[in-house]
Amino acid sequence: MPAKHAMHESDVRAHMGRELKRNSQKAVEDARQRLTSSSGTRSAFDFELIDEYASSRLSSVLAVPALVLILAVFASLWVSPFAAAGWAALVIATNSVAALLCRRFKRTDPGKFNAARWTTTFVAAETVLGAAWALLTLFSFIGADTVPLQVAMFAMGLVGIASNAVTTRTLPPATLMSTLPIAFTVTVILALSGGMLNWSLAAVTVGGEIFFVYLAKQLYNSDLETVAHQAEKDALIGELEEAREMSDEARRHAEQANIAKSRFLATMSHELRTPLNAIIGFSEVLQSELLGPHQVPQYKEYAGDIHRSGQHLLTLINELLDLSRIEAGKYDLNEEAVVLVDIAEDCRRMVEMRAKAKSIELTVSYGANLPKLWGDERAIRQVVLNLLSNAVKFTPQSGKIHLMVTRSRDGGQMISVRDNGPGIPENEIETVLSSFGQGSLAQKTAEQGAGLGLPIVQKIMELHQGRFDLFSKLRFGTEVIATFPRARVMDALAPVVEKKNKLEIYSEAG
């Protein structure tokens, strides 16, 4: 437990270190982006904001000329139509130049984007456009009816400020330069004209400039936040994609390592069994004194130790070989019709001597007239032997073990082994069922085994489309149940009764 706790703490520290390093790198990258940005934000956002400005200006390429023509017709009520037309032509021309620059920007390669140069270009174009709009104040020098003309000029100036402010909202310097000339000239002309009405209109013009610049700033912040959220979303998608690729790569490496491990275990297990069989055979010869009695009595005891150790090692190797074959998908079932009760009885006799040595009472309960089962006899025998061996191994002296073979609730067949041993803690059940996993009881009592019995049982039952369940409670014992599905039970078919027509019977009798 201390080792696991230390590993957990080291993993937490490593994770915190990676997070700290990632946050530091992100902060440095953000600072670098802001230092290299022309808008005071991240330089990666400059392109998006200018692109949004270009899109907005291009989307109004027809709306602005239409608005200017309407204002020119409106102004022609007080000034010469030629003067109004000239002003409209100048505004439309400068607006067209700005639109052409925006179209040129759209065709620019984003990889060669220069934020400072394009910002300067668009601000200059918007300054010229704002100056063209500001020329409407010349109408006050050539118009006849002064008061209505000044009111009309005030209205046209507010319209120009509003349209330019909304169109250039994502480029704050352009917003200021496209609206300030209009507001300044209209305010000056109205203020110089004198009178409470003109001064009021001048004040409203200044207020309108402040309001629309503020509105444009708010829209700019909103667009900037949208771009930032989009960038964060793209970054998260990129991180998720990178994490998925890393996970897939790790999974592929793990699968390859697992296959390599299984092949290694299968090869080594096979190679080890050949010399081990010779060791077991010769030790058995020495133990039985077939070649004559030993001169030293301890030699017979040593031979017995060698034989028992060899048998234990052979069992472990066979378990490793079975597990590696199952994990590698090369464990083929040799299926046939078997009698589950007969297999269980054979396995009971095999462990009976070990149970008597510990004074364990081994009882059985077999269902009557159970039909045959379609399965691998050797694999099923291994399942029953593993379950009984575990029960005998961990049941204390003078304990009880009950073996039951009967029908399951769904019509299949099941094998149950129940003991009154010490039980397994709930938090250790998952460990016991994992490969090479051993509970605290096995570790304290130093029971021999590699922790492969129950995992092999699980996998064999999966190959038979069955299930394996383990129920345990401390100081009350353990029950393990291996259930075979109904589809593998070879129930006898009901006899077919052929009913003949009475007319046919009479005709045959006659």
C-alpha positions in Angstrom: 0.0 0.0 0.0 2.8 2.6 0.7 4.3 1.8 -2.7 0.9 2.3 -4.4 0.4 5.5 -2.4 3.8 6.8 -3.4 3.2 6.0 -7.1 -0.1 7.8 -6.9 1.6 10.9 -5.3 4.3 10.8 -8.0 1.6 10.6 -10.7 -0.2 13.6 -9.2 3.0 15.6 -9.0 3.9 14.8 -12.6 0.4 15.8 -13.7 0.6 19.1 -11.8 4.0 19.7 -13.3 2.7 19.2 -16.8 -0.2 21.5 -16.1 2.1 24.2 -14.7 4.4 23.9 -17.7 1.5 24.0 -20.1 0.0 27.1 -18.4 3.4 28.9 -18.4 3.9 28.1 -22.1 0.4 29.4 -22.8 1.0 32.7 -20.8 4.3 33.2 -22.7 2.6 32.6 -26.0 -0.2 35.0 -25.2 2.3 37.7 -24.2 4.3 37.2 -27.4 1.1 37.3 -29.4 0.0 40.6 -27.8 3.5 42.2 -28.3 3.5 41.3 -32.0 -0.2 42.3 -32.5 -1.2 45.6 -34.2 -4.5 45.8 -32.3 -3.3 45.1 -28.8 -4.8 41.6 -28.8 -3.3 38.4 -30.0 -1.7 38.7 -33.4 -3.6 35.6 -34.4 -6.8 37.6 -34.0 -5.7 40.5 -36.3 -6.4 38.6 -39.4 -9.8 37.5 -38.2 -10.8 41.1 -37.2 -9.5 42.7 -40.4 -11.2 39.9 -42.4 -14.5 40.7 -40.7 -14.0 44.4 -41.5 -13.4 43.6 -45.2 -16.5 41.3 -45.2 -18.6 44.1 -43.7 -17.4 46.7 -46.2 -18.0 44.4 -49.1 -21.4 43.4 -47.9 -22.3 47.2 -48.0 -20.8 47.8 -51.4 -24.3 48.3 -52.9 -26.1 49.6 -49.8 -23.8 52.6 -49.2 -24.1 54.0 -52.8 -27.9 53.6 -52.6 -28.0 55.5 -49.3 -25.7 58.2 -50.7 -27.9 58.6 -53.8 -31.0 59.0 -51.6 -29.2 61.6 -49.5 -28.1 63.4 -52.6 -31.7 63.5 -53.9 -32.7 64.8 -50.5 -30.0 67.5 -50.6 -30.9 68.6 -54.1 -34.0 70.2 -52.6 -31.8 73.0 -51.2 -28.7 72.9 -53.3 -27.9 72.5 -57.0 -28.4 69.0 -58.3 -25.0 69.1 -59.9 -23.4 69.9 -56.5 -25.4 67.1 -54.9 -24.5 64.7 -57.7 -20.8 65.6 -57.5 -20.7 65.0 -53.7 -22.5 61.6 -54.2 -20.1 60.6 -57.0 -17.1 61.5 -54.8 -18.4 59.4 -51.8 -19.3 56.5 -54.0 -15.9 56.6 -55.7 -14.0 56.6 -52.3 -16.3 53.8 -51.0 -15.5 51.8 -54.2 -11.8 52.2 -53.6 -12.2 50.9 -50.0 -14.2 48.0 -51.4 -11.5 47.2 -54.0 -8.9 47.2 -51.3 -11.1 44.8 -49.2 -11.5 42.5 -52.2 -7.7 42.5 -52.7 -7.2 41.6 -49.1 -9.6 38.7 -49.5 -7.4 37.3 -52.2 -4.3 37.6 -50.0 -2.6 34.5 -48.7 -3.2 34.3 -44.9 0.4 33.0 -44.5 1.8 36.2 -46.0 -0.6 38.5 -44.0 1.0 41.7 -42.7 -1.3 43.2 -40.0 0.4 46.6 -39.7 0.5 47.2 -43.5 -3.1 46.3 -44.0 -4.3 48.2 -41.0 -2.5 51.4 -42.2 -4.0 50.9 -45.7 -7.5 50.5 -44.5 -7.3 53.4 -42.0 -6.0 55.7 -44.8 -8.9 54.6 -47.1 -11.4 55.2 -44.4 -9.9 58.6 -43.7 -10.4 59.6 -47.3 -13.9 58.2 -47.3 -14.7 60.2 -44.1 -13.3 63.4 -45.7 -15.5 62.8 -48.7 -18.6 62.5 -46.5 -17.4 65.7 -44.7 -17.6 67.7 -47.9 -21.4 67.8 -47.5 -20.8 70.8 -45.2 -20.0 72.8 -48.4 -23.7 72.7 -49.1 -24.1 75.4 -46.5 -22.1 77.8 -48.6 -24.0 77.2 -51.8 -27.5 76.6 -50.6 -30.4 79.1 -50.6 -32.6 78.2 -47.6 -30.1 78.1 -44.7 -32.1 76.8 -41.7 -33.7 73.7 -43.5 -30.4 73.0 -45.2 -28.5 73.0 -41.9 -31.1 70.6 -40.4 -30.7 68.4 -43.5 -26.9 68.6 -43.3 -27.1 67.5 -39.6 -29.3 64.5 -40.5 -27.0 63.5 -43.4 -24.0 63.8 -41.1 -25.6 61.5 -38.5 -26.4 59.0 -41.2 -22.9 59.0 -42.5 -21.4 58.6 -38.9 -23.8 55.7 -38.1 -23.1 53.8 -41.4 -19.4 54.2 -41.2 -19.2 53.3 -37.5 -21.2 50.1 -38.0 -19.3 49.1 -41.1 -15.8 49.6 -39.6 -16.6 48.2 -36.1 -13.9 45.6 -36.1 -11.2 48.1 -36.9 -11.3 50.8 -34.2 -8.8 53.2 -35.8 -10.8 53.1 -39.1 -14.0 53.8 -37.2 -12.5 56.9 -35.6 -11.0 58.2 -38.9 -14.2 57.6 -41.0 -16.5 59.3 -38.6 -14.4 62.1 -37.0 -14.2 64.3 -40.2 -17.9 64.3 -40.6 -18.7 65.0 -37.0 -16.0 67.8 -36.8 -17.0 69.7 -39.9 -20.8 69.5 -39.2 -20.3 70.6 -35.6 -18.1 73.5 -36.6 -20.5 74.7 -39.4 -23.5 74.5 -37.0 -21.7 76.2 -34.2 -20.5 79.0 -36.4 -23.9 79.6 -37.8 -25.2 80.7 -34.4 -28.6 80.4 -32.9 -30.0 78.0 -30.3 -31.2 75.5 -32.9 -27.8 75.2 -34.6 -26.0 75.0 -31.3 -28.4 72.2 -30.2 -27.8 70.4 -33.4 -24.0 70.8 -33.0 -24.3 69.3 -29.5 -26.4 66.4 -30.8 -23.8 65.8 -33.5 -21.0 65.6 -30.9 -23.1 63.3 -28.8 -23.9 61.2 -31.8 -20.2 60.8 -32.6 -19.5 59.7 -29.1 -22.4 57.3 -29.0 -21.7 55.6 -32.3 -17.9 55.3 -31.6 -18.9 53.8 -28.2 -21.3 51.5 -29.9 -18.7 50.5 -32.4 -16.3 49.8 -29.6 -18.9 47.5 -27.9 -19.5 45.7 -31.1 -15.7 45.3 -31.5 -15.4 43.8 -28.1 -18.2 41.4 -28.9 -16.6 40.3 -32.1 -13.2 40.0 -30.4 -14.8 37.8 -27.7 -16.4 35.7 -30.4 -13.1 35.3 -32.2 -11.4 34.4 -28.9 -14.0 31.8 -28.1 -13.7 30.4 -31.6 -9.9 30.2 -31.1 -10.3 28.5 -27.8 -12.7 26.0 -29.3 -10.3 25.3 -32.2 -7.5 24.9 -29.7 -9.6 22.5 -27.6 -10.5 20.6 -30.7 -6.8 20.4 -31.6 -5.9 19.2 -28.2 -8.7 16.6 -28.2 -7.5 15.4 -31.6 -3.9 15.3 -30.4 -5.0 13.5 -27.3 -7.0 11.0 -29.3 -4.1 10.4 -31.6 -1.8 9.9 -28.6 -4.4 7.6 -27.0 -4.7 5.5 -30.3 -0.9 5.3 -30.5 -0.6 4.2 -26.9 -3.4 1.7 -27.4 -1.6 0.3 -30.5 1.7 0.1 -28.5 -0.1 -1.6 -25.6 -1.8 -4.1 -28.0 1.6 -4.9 -29.7 3.2 -5.2 -26.3 0.4 -7.5 -25.1 0.7 -9.7 -28.2 4.5 -9.8 -27.8 4.1 -10.8 -24.2 1.6 -13.5 -25.0 3.9 -14.9 -27.7 6.8 -14.8 -25.4 4.9 -16.6 -22.6 3.6 -19.2 -25.1 7.1 -19.8 -26.5 8.9 -19.9 -23.1 6.2 -22.0 -21.5 6.4 -24.6 -24.3 10.2 -24.6 -24.2 10.3 -25.0 -20.4 7.8 -27.9 -20.2 10.1 -30.2 -22.2 13.1 -30.3 -19.7 10.6 -30.0 -16.8 8.9 -33.2 -17.7 12.3 -35.0 -17.6 13.0 -33.5 -14.2 9.6 -34.6 -12.9 10.0 -38.1 -14.4 13.5 -38.7 -13.0 12.6 -37.3 -9.6 9.6 -39.7 -9.5 12.0 -42.6 -10.3 14.3 -41.5 -7.5 11.4 -41.1 -5.1 10.0 -44.5 -5.8 13.5 -46.1 -5.6 13.0 -48.1 -8.8 16.8 -48.4 -9.2 17.3 -49.6 -5.7 17.1 -48.1 -2.2 19.1 -45.0 -1.4 22.1 -45.2 0.7 21.2 -41.9 2.4 17.5 -41.7 3.6 17.3 -38.0 3.0 17.8 -38.5 -0.7 14.3 -40.0 -1.0 12.9 -36.9 0.8 14.9 -34.6 -1.5 13.5 -36.5 -4.5 10.0 -36.0 -3.2 10.7 -32.3 -2.8 12.0 -32.1 -6.4 9.0 -33.9 -7.7 6.5 -31.7 -5.9 8.2 -28.5 -6.9 8.4 -29.7 -10.5 4.7 -30.5 -10.4 3.9 -27.1 -9.0 6.1 -25.4 -11.6 4.5 -27.4 -14.4 1.1 -26.3 -13.2 2.2 -22.6 -13.3 3.6 -23.1 -16.8 0.5 -24.7 -18.0 -1.6 -21.8 -16.6 0.7 -19.3 -18.3 0.4 -21.1 -21.5 -3.4 -21.3 -21.3 -3.7 -17.6 -20.4 -1.3 -16.5 -23.2 -3.2 -18.7 -25.8 -6.5 -17.3 -24.7 -5.3 -13.6 -24.8 -3.6 -14.2 -28.2 -7.0 -15.7 -29.5 -5.4 -19.1 -30.2 -7.3 -21.1 -27.6 -9.6 -23.2 -29.7 -12.4 -25.1 -28.1 -12.7 -28.9 -28.9 -16.4 -29.0 -28.4 -18.5 -32.2 -27.9 -21.4 -33.4 -25.9 -20.4 -33.7 -22.2 -22.1 -34.6 -18.9 -21.4 -31.8 -16.5 -22.2 -34.0 -13.4 -19.6 -36.6 -14.5 -16.9 -33.9 -14.9 -17.7 -32.4 -11.5 -17.6 -35.8 -9.9 -14.2 -36.6 -11.4 -12.8 -33.3 -10.2 -14.2 -33.9 -6.7 -12.4 -37.2 -6.5 -9.1 -35.5 -7.6 -9.2 -32.9 -4.7 -10.8 -35.3 -2.1 -7.4 -36.4 -0.7 -6.3 -32.8 -0.3 -9.6 -31.9 1.4 -9.2 -34.9 3.8 -5.7 -33.8 4.7 -7.2 -30.6 6.1 -10.2 -32.3 7.6 -12.5 -30.4 5.2 -16.0 -31.7 4.7 -16.6 -31.8 0.9 -20.3 -32.3 0.1 -22.0 -32.4 -3.3 -25.5 -31.7 -4.7 -26.2 -32.8 -8.3 -29.3 -32.1 -10.2 -31.3 -35.1 -11.5 -31.6 -36.0 -15.2 -29.5 -33.0 -16.4 -29.1 -33.1 -20.2 -25.7 -33.1 -21.9 -23.8 -29.9 -22.4 -22.1 -28.8 -25.6 -18.6 -27.7 -24.6 -14.9 -28.4 -24.3 -14.4 -31.2 -21.7 -10.8 -30.4 -20.9 -11.6 -26.7 -20.5 -14.7 -27.3 -18.3 -12.6 -29.8 -16.2 -10.0 -27.1 -15.7 -12.7 -24.7 -14.6 -14.1 -27.1 -11.9 -10.6 -28.1 -10.8 -9.5 -24.4 -10.4 -12.7 -23.6 -8.4 -12.4 -26.6 -6.1 -8.6 -26.2 -5.7 -9.0 -22.6 -4.6 -11.8 -23.6 -2.1 -9.6 -26.3 -0.6 -6.5 -24.0 -0.5 -8.2 -21.1 1.4 -10.7 -23.0 3.5 -9.3 -23.5 7.1 -8.9 -26.8 8.9 -12.3 -28.6 9.6 -14.1 -26.3 7.2 -16.9 -27.1 4.7 -17.1 -27.0 0.9 -20.2 -27.6 -1.0 -20.2 -28.4 -4.8 -23.4 -28.1 -6.7 -24.3 -28.7 -10.3 -27.9 -27.8 -11.3 -30.0 -25.9 -13.8 -29.7 -22.1 -13.9 -32.8 -19.8 -13.8 -32.6 -19.1 -17.6 -32.5 -22.8 -18.5 -28.7 -23.2 -18.7 -26.5 -25.2 -16.3 -24.3 -23.9 -13.5 -21.5 -25.1 -11.2 -21.4 -23.6 -7.8 -18.6 -24.0 -5.2 -19.3 -22.5 -1.8 -17.0 -22.6 1.2 -17.0 -21.2 4.8 -13.6 -19.8 4.6 -12.4 -16.3 5.7 -13.9 -14.6 2.6 -12.5 -11.8 0.4 -12.7 -8.1 1.2 -14.9 -6.3 -1.2 -12.2 -3.9 -2.4 -9.9 -6.9 -3.3 -12.4 -8.8 -5.5 -11.3 -6.9 -8.6 -7.7 -7.6 -7.8 -8.4 -11.3 -7.3 -10.1 -11.6 -10.6 -7.3 -9.8 -12.5 -4.3 -11.7 -14.0 -1.5 -12.3 -11.5 -3.7 -10.7 -8.8 -3.6 -12.1 -5.3 -5.6 -11.0 -2.2 -4.2 -10.1 1.2 -5.1 -13.6 2.5 -2.9 -15.3 -0.2 -0.1 -12.9 0.6 -0.2 -13.4 4.3 -0.4 -17.2 4.2 2.1 -17.4 1.4 -0.1 -19.7 -0.6 1.5 -21.1 -3.8 0.1 -19.8 -7.0 0.5 -17.1 -9.6 -3.0 -15.6 -9.4 -4.0 -17.0 -12.8 -6.7 -19.6 -11.8 -9.7 -17.3 -11.7 -8.7 -15.2 -14.7 -8.4 -18.4 -16.7 -11.9 -19.5 -15.5 -13.3 -16.2 -16.5 -11.9 -16.4 -20.0 -12.9 -20.0 -20.5 -16.5 -19.1 -19.5 -16.4 -16.2 -22.0 -15.3 -18.6 -24.7 -18.4 -20.7 -23.9 -20.6 -17.6 -24.0 -21.2 -18.1 -20.3 -20.6 -16.0 -17.2 -18.6 -16.2 -14.0 -19.7 -14.7 -10.7 -17.9 -14.4 -7.4 -19.7 -13.6 -4.1 -17.8 -13.2 -0.9 -18.2 -11.7 2.5 -15.6 -11.5 5.3 -15.9 -14.2 7.9 -18.8 -15.8 6.1 -17.1 -17.5 3.1 -17.1 -17.3 -0.7 -19.3 -18.7 -3.4 -18.2 -18.9 -7.1 -20.6 -19.7 -9.9 -19.9 -20.7 -13.4 -23.0 -20.6 -15.6 -23.3 -22.0 -19.1 -25.9 -20.5 -21.4 -29.1 -22.2 -22.3 -28.0 -22.4 -26.0 -25.4 -25.0 -25.0 -27.8 -27.3 -23.2 -28.7 -30.2 -25.4 -32.3 -30.7 -24.3 -34.1 -33.7 -25.9 -36.7 -32.8 -28.5 -40.3 -33.9 -27.9 -41.3 -36.9 -30.0 -43.3 -36.1 -33.2 -46.7 -37.6 -33.1 -48.3 -38.2 -36.5 -52.0 -38.0 -36.6 -53.7 -39.9 -39.4 -57.1 -39.2 -40.9 -59.8 -41.7 -39.9 -60.7 -42.2 -43.6 -57.1 -43.3 -44.3 -57.2 -45.7 -41.4 -60.4 -47.3 -42.6 -59.0 -47.5 -46.1 -55.9 -49.3 -44.9 -57.9 -51.6 -42.7 -60.2 -52.4 -45.4 
